Amino acid sequence: MSDRIEGLIARLHGLHPRLIDLSLGRLNALLAKLGHPETRLPPVIHVAGTNGKGSTCANLRAIAEAAGWRAHVYTSPHLVRFTERIVLAGQEISQAALAAALAEVETINDGAPITVFELLTACAFMLFARVPADLLILEVGLGGRYDATNVIATPAASAITAISIDHREFLGDTLAAIAGEKAGIIKRGAPAITGRQPPEVLAVLRREAELLDTSLLVRDEAWWVAPREGGIRFEDARGSVDLPAPALPGLHQIENAAIALAAIRAAMDVPVAALAGIARAHWPARMQRLAAPFANLVPADWEVWLDGGHNPGAGLVLAEHLRGWSDRPVHLIVGMKKSKDVADFLAPLLPLAASIQAVAEPGQHEALEVERIVAASAGRAVPAATVADALSTLSGPAARVLICGSLYLAGTVLQRTKP
């Protein structure tokens, strides 16, 4: 992050006592001062969920760009650069442009209480309204109903990815409560798309859609996807199409790609050929294979992978992926954020790991103490000082290493990885 942006963010943190405070009032007041840029946007696809939001957004962007469209994208958090959060008509915003826009919005806000995320969202909407584009892909920051992005009155479509337990302190302790918050992005007059969900989640989404007299397009009811040789077959009300495999690896990524397909076809008239864009989607730290320097710390026939999964739902998805790696032993390196449920994340992974090392990487935001990861692993994990140190202890026949547990850990690792 540039010194200018860093200074702005540090100053903005002082405008509101809580880093996260789910509400729309403060942002609506600021947007009014800005002339309501949220009403002057290109068609919006709004994406919420516990896991898979970012991957779905990456697939939507890849499809849009394959169609020759200019796409705005708003995502969070960033991994390496703060500017990753805002893509303007296909280009990541420059540090200078973001710093200037943040300063402009800070001046207009005039010291009124507001969170950093709310101010950044206002800044993004201001920029999205100024720069012409064909589509805005908008990822929810946290929850949905009271998330800052939910000031959009009527998106072209809403997409809700897999829902599981996470952020209990903000969203509730049950799947139904969390689903109620995510369902808040469903709007009258805009189709809503979702994949396979637990029954209690699907019941909440159906109820919200019925209250708003809005179509809820559910996997295996309104759209279908299945693997085929060399790719996938997707089908919805517009017909069936054979497509290449999604670029993002993992069986779970088939559903994320298909949610993107269903959403964009429900929202807009997209050329069928552009749907193959899913084969070019890029989203770092989602089962990403690492090169130097980390790959150089293990034997040459080993593989080193990185994933930002960090909650119980992600643990289940990663476990499913590890079962597909049964041809080689898998060694885990785990670092987590303090607020996360480490025991539930680790539980499905423990039986599949040849070894587990716990880290709190230098520079990792709010890193959970290594001792707590070891305790949550029922003593399976052993402590390591850093990811590099953990990798350096591994040897033996061909194997794979998965570094996981936190997007913040993933970010620190990617900062040290050569392109």
C-alpha positions in Angstrom: 0.0 0.0 0.0 1.4 3.4 -0.9 2.2 5.8 2.0 -0.5 8.1 0.8 -3.2 5.5 0.9 -1.9 4.1 4.2 -2.0 7.5 5.8 -5.6 8.0 4.6 -6.8 4.7 5.8 -5.1 5.3 9.2 -6.9 8.6 9.5 -10.2 7.2 8.4 -10.1 4.6 11.1 -10.6 7.4 13.6 -14.0 8.4 12.2 -15.9 5.6 13.8 -15.1 3.5 16.9 -15.9 0.1 15.3 -14.1 -1.3 12.4 -17.2 -3.3 11.4 -20.6 -1.8 12.2 -23.3 -3.2 9.9 -25.7 -0.4 9.0 -26.8 1.6 6.0 -27.6 5.0 7.5 -24.1 6.5 7.6 -23.4 5.4 4.0 -26.7 6.6 2.7 -26.0 10.1 4.2 -22.6 10.2 2.5 -24.0 9.0 -0.9 -26.5 11.8 -0.7 -23.7 14.3 -0.3 -22.0 12.7 -3.4 -25.2 13.1 -5.5 -26.2 9.4 -5.2 -23.7 7.7 -7.5 -25.3 4.4 -6.6 -28.2 5.3 -8.8 -26.0 5.9 -11.9 -24.3 2.5 -12.3 -24.2 0.0 -15.1 -26.3 -3.2 -14.5 -25.2 -4.8 -11.2 -24.8 -8.5 -10.3 -24.7 -8.6 -6.5 -22.9 -11.6 -4.9 -23.2 -12.8 -1.3 -22.5 -16.0 0.5 -20.1 -17.5 3.0 -17.7 -19.3 0.6 -17.2 -18.9 -3.1 -18.2 -15.2 -3.5 -14.8 -14.1 -4.9 -14.5 -17.1 -7.2 -18.0 -16.4 -8.5 -17.1 -12.8 -9.1 -13.9 -13.9 -10.9 -16.0 -16.1 -13.2 -18.5 -13.3 -13.9 -15.6 -11.0 -14.8 -14.1 -13.6 -17.1 -17.4 -14.2 -18.9 -18.0 -10.5 -19.3 -14.5 -9.9 -20.7 -14.9 -12.8 -23.1 -18.0 -11.0 -24.4 -16.0 -7.9 -25.0 -17.7 -6.0 -22.2 -16.1 -3.5 -19.9 -16.6 -4.7 -16.3 -16.3 -2.9 -13.0 -15.5 -5.2 -10.1 -15.7 -4.5 -6.3 -14.3 -7.2 -4.0 -12.8 -7.6 -0.5 -10.5 -8.1 1.2 -7.4 -7.6 -0.8 -4.5 -10.0 -0.7 -1.4 -8.0 -1.6 -2.5 -4.5 -2.8 -5.3 -2.4 -1.5 -6.1 -1.4 -5.1 -7.1 -5.0 -5.9 -10.5 -4.2 -4.4 -11.6 -1.8 -7.3 -11.4 -2.7 -11.0 -12.6 0.1 -13.3 -13.7 -1.1 -16.7 -11.4 -4.0 -16.6 -8.3 -2.3 -15.1 -7.3 -2.4 -11.4 -7.3 1.1 -10.1 -3.9 2.8 -9.7 -2.7 3.8 -6.3 -2.7 7.5 -7.3 -6.3 7.4 -8.6 -7.5 5.5 -5.5 -5.7 7.9 -3.2 -7.2 10.9 -5.0 -10.7 9.5 -4.9 -10.4 8.6 -1.2 -9.2 12.1 -0.4 -12.1 13.6 -2.4 -14.7 11.5 -0.6 -13.1 12.1 2.8 -13.4 15.9 2.2 -17.0 15.6 1.2 -17.7 13.4 4.3 -16.3 16.2 6.4 -15.5 14.2 9.5 -18.9 12.5 9.9 -18.8 9.1 11.6 -18.3 6.3 9.1 -16.4 3.0 8.8 -13.4 2.6 6.4 -15.4 0.0 4.4 -18.4 2.3 4.1 -16.2 5.2 2.9 -14.3 2.9 0.4 -17.7 1.6 -0.9 -18.9 5.2 -1.4 -15.6 5.9 -3.2 -16.1 2.9 -5.4 -19.6 3.9 -6.4 -18.5 7.4 -7.2 -15.8 6.0 -9.5 -18.1 3.4 -11.1 -20.6 6.1 -11.9 -18.0 8.2 -13.6 -16.3 5.5 -15.7 -18.5 3.9 -18.4 -18.9 0.2 -18.2 -21.3 -2.6 -19.3 -21.5 -4.5 -16.0 -20.7 -4.0 -12.3 -19.8 -7.2 -10.3 -20.4 -6.3 -6.7 -19.3 -8.5 -3.9 -20.8 -8.2 -0.4 -18.3 -7.4 2.3 -20.0 -9.1 5.2 -23.5 -10.6 5.5 -25.8 -8.9 3.1 -28.8 -7.1 4.5 -26.9 -4.4 6.3 -23.7 -4.6 4.3 -22.6 -1.3 2.7 -22.9 -2.7 -0.8 -26.7 -3.3 -0.2 -27.7 0.3 -1.0 -28.3 -0.9 -4.6 -32.0 -0.7 -5.1 -32.5 -3.2 -7.9 -29.6 -5.2 -9.3 -29.8 -7.0 -12.6 -29.5 -10.2 -10.5 -28.4 -11.4 -7.1 -26.3 -14.5 -6.5 -25.9 -16.3 -3.2 -23.1 -18.8 -3.0 -22.6 -21.6 -0.4 -23.7 -20.6 3.1 -22.2 -22.0 6.3 -21.3 -20.8 9.8 -18.9 -17.8 9.9 -18.8 -14.4 11.5 -21.1 -15.5 14.3 -20.5 -12.3 16.2 -22.1 -10.3 13.4 -24.5 -12.7 11.6 -25.8 -15.1 14.3 -25.1 -18.7 15.5 -27.4 -20.7 13.2 -27.5 -21.3 9.5 -31.0 -19.9 9.4 -29.9 -16.6 11.0 -26.9 -16.3 8.7 -29.1 -17.1 5.7 -31.5 -14.4 6.7 -28.7 -11.8 6.5 -27.4 -13.1 3.2 -31.0 -13.1 1.8 -31.1 -9.4 2.4 -29.5 -8.8 -1.1 -32.6 -10.4 -2.8 -34.6 -7.6 -4.3 -38.0 -7.2 -5.9 -37.8 -7.3 -9.7 -34.3 -9.0 -9.8 -33.9 -12.8 -10.2 -31.9 -14.4 -7.4 -29.6 -17.4 -8.1 -28.3 -19.9 -5.7 -26.6 -23.3 -5.7 -27.0 -26.3 -3.4 -27.8 -25.2 0.1 -28.6 -26.9 3.4 -32.5 -27.3 3.7 -32.7 -24.7 6.5 -30.8 -22.2 4.3 -32.9 -22.8 1.2 -36.1 -22.4 3.2 -35.0 -18.9 4.3 -34.0 -17.9 0.7 -37.3 -19.2 -0.6 -39.3 -17.3 2.0 -37.4 -14.0 1.2 -38.0 -14.5 -2.6 -41.7 -15.2 -2.1 -42.1 -12.1 0.1 -40.6 -10.0 -2.7 -42.4 -11.8 -5.5 -39.0 -12.6 -7.0 -37.7 -15.7 -8.8 -35.3 -17.8 -6.9 -33.3 -19.9 -9.4 -32.0 -22.9 -7.5 -29.5 -25.6 -8.8 -31.2 -28.8 -9.9 -34.6 -26.9 -10.2 -34.0 -23.9 -12.6 -30.4 -24.7 -13.7 -28.2 -27.8 -13.9 -24.4 -28.4 -14.1 -22.4 -31.6 -14.4 -18.9 -32.6 -15.2 -18.3 -34.1 -18.7 -15.2 -35.3 -20.4 -13.0 -32.2 -21.0 -15.3 -29.7 -19.2 -18.8 -29.2 -17.9 -22.4 -29.2 -19.3 -24.6 -26.3 -18.1 -28.4 -26.0 -18.7 -31.0 -23.5 -17.8 -34.2 -22.1 -19.3 -32.2 -20.7 -22.3 -30.9 -24.2 -23.2 -27.9 -26.5 -22.7 -24.3 -25.7 -23.5 -21.1 -27.6 -23.3 -18.2 -25.6 -21.9 -14.5 -26.1 -21.0 -13.6 -26.8 -17.4 -13.4 -23.8 -15.0 -9.9 -22.5 -14.7 -10.2 -22.5 -10.9 -9.4 -26.0 -9.6 -11.6 -28.1 -7.4 -15.1 -29.7 -7.7 -16.6 -26.8 -5.6 -15.4 -24.4 -8.4 -17.8 -26.1 -10.8 -20.7 -24.8 -8.8 -19.2 -21.3 -8.4 -18.7 -21.1 -12.1 -22.2 -22.4 -12.7 -23.7 -19.8 -10.3 -21.9 -17.1 -12.4 -23.3 -18.6 -15.6 -26.8 -18.8 -14.2 -26.6 -15.3 -12.9 -25.3 -13.6 -16.0 -27.7 -15.4 -18.2 -30.6 -14.4 -16.0 -29.5 -10.8 -15.9 -28.3 -10.1 -19.4 -28.2 -11.2 -23.0 -24.7 -12.7 -23.1 -23.3 -14.4 -26.2 -23.1 -18.2 -25.7 -19.4 -18.2 -26.9 -18.5 -15.9 -24.0 -19.6 -18.4 -21.4 -16.3 -20.3 -22.2 -14.6 -17.4 -20.3 -14.8 -19.5 -17.2 -11.8 -21.3 -18.5 -9.8 -18.1 -18.2 -11.0 -16.9 -14.7 -8.2 -15.9 -12.3 -8.5 -15.6 -8.6 -5.4 -15.8 -6.4 -5.2 -18.0 -3.3 -8.0 -20.4 -4.4 -6.1 -23.7 -4.7 -3.2 -21.8 -6.3 0.0 -23.7 -7.0 3.0 -21.8 -5.8 6.3 -21.3 -7.6 9.6 -19.9 -6.2 10.6 -19.2 -3.6 8.3 -21.6 -1.6 8.4 -24.4 -4.2 12.2 -24.4 -3.9 12.1 -25.3 -0.2 10.7 -28.8 -0.8 12.0 -31.6 -3.0 11.7 -31.1 -6.8 8.9 -33.6 -7.3 6.7 -32.0 -4.6 3.9 -29.5 -5.1 3.1 -26.5 -2.9 -0.4 -25.1 -3.0 -2.1 -22.1 -1.3 -5.8 -21.6 -0.4 -7.4 -18.9 1.6 -10.2 -21.1 3.1 -10.7 -20.2 6.7 -14.1 -21.4 8.1 -15.9 -24.7 8.7 -17.5 -24.7 5.3 -14.1 -24.2 3.6 -12.7 -27.0 5.7 -15.2 -29.4 4.3 -14.6 -28.2 0.7 -10.8 -28.5 1.2 -11.2 -32.0 2.6 -13.2 -33.1 -0.5 -10.3 -31.7 -2.6 -7.7 -33.6 -0.6 -9.5 -36.9 -1.1 -8.9 -36.3 -4.8 -5.2 -36.1 -4.0 -5.0 -39.6 -2.7 -2.1 -40.5 -5.0 0.3 -38.6 -2.7 0.6 -37.7 0.9 -0.6 -34.2 1.8 1.1 -32.0 4.4 -0.8 -29.1 5.9 0.6 -25.7 7.0 -2.1 -23.9 8.8 -2.3 -20.3 10.0 -5.6 -18.7 11.1 -7.2 -15.4 12.2 -8.0 -14.9 15.8 -11.7 -14.7 15.4 -12.1 -18.0 13.4 -13.3 -21.4 14.5 -10.1 -23.3 14.2 -11.3 -26.7 15.6 -14.3 -26.9 13.2 -12.1 -25.8 10.2 -9.5 -28.5 11.0 -11.9 -31.4 11.9 -12.5 -32.7 8.4 -8.9 -32.1 7.4 -7.1 -34.0 10.2 -7.8 -37.5 9.0 -6.4 -36.7 5.5 -3.1 -35.0 6.5 0.2 -36.8 6.7 1.5 -34.0 8.9 0.2 -30.6 10.2 2.3 -27.6 11.1 0.9 -24.4 12.7 2.2 -21.0 11.9 1.6 -17.3 12.7 3.5 -15.7 9.8 5.2 -12.4 10.5 3.0 -9.7 9.0 -0.1 -11.8 9.1 -3.1 -9.7 10.3 -4.5 -10.8 13.7 -2.8 -14.1 13.5 -4.1 -16.8 15.9 -1.5 -18.0 18.4 0.2 -21.1 17.2 -0.5 -22.8 20.5 -4.2 -22.5 20.0 -4.0 -24.1 16.5 -2.0 -27.0 18.1 -4.6 -27.4 20.8 -7.5 -27.4 18.3 -5.8 -30.1 16.3 -5.9 -32.5 19.3 -2.1 -32.3 19.4 -1.6 -33.4 15.7 -0.1 -30.1 14.7 3.4 -29.0 15.6 4.5 -25.4 15.8 6.7 -23.7 13.1 8.1 -20.2 13.1 7.2 -19.4 9.5 5.8 -21.0 6.4 9.3 -21.2 4.9 10.6 -22.9 8.1 7.7 -25.4 7.9 8.4 -26.2 4.3 12.1 -26.7 5.0 11.4 -29.5 7.4 9.6 -31.6 4.9 11.2 -34.4 2.9 10.5 -37.9 1.5 8.7 -39.3 -1.5 6.6 -37.1 -3.8 3.9 -35.3 -1.9 1.8 -32.1 -1.8 1.8 -29.3 0.7 -1.3 -27.2 1.3 -0.9 -23.8 3.0 -4.3 -22.7 4.3 -6.4 -21.2 7.1 -6.6 -17.5 6.4 -6.8 -15.0 3.5 -4.4 -12.8 5.5 -1.9 -15.7 5.6 -2.4 -16.2 1.9 -1.7 -12.5 1.3 1.6 -12.5 3.2 2.7 -15.7 1.3 1.8 -14.1 -2.1 3.7 -11.0 -1.2 6.8 -13.2 -1.1 6.0 -15.3 -4.2 7.6 -14.5 -7.5 5.2 -14.1 -10.5 
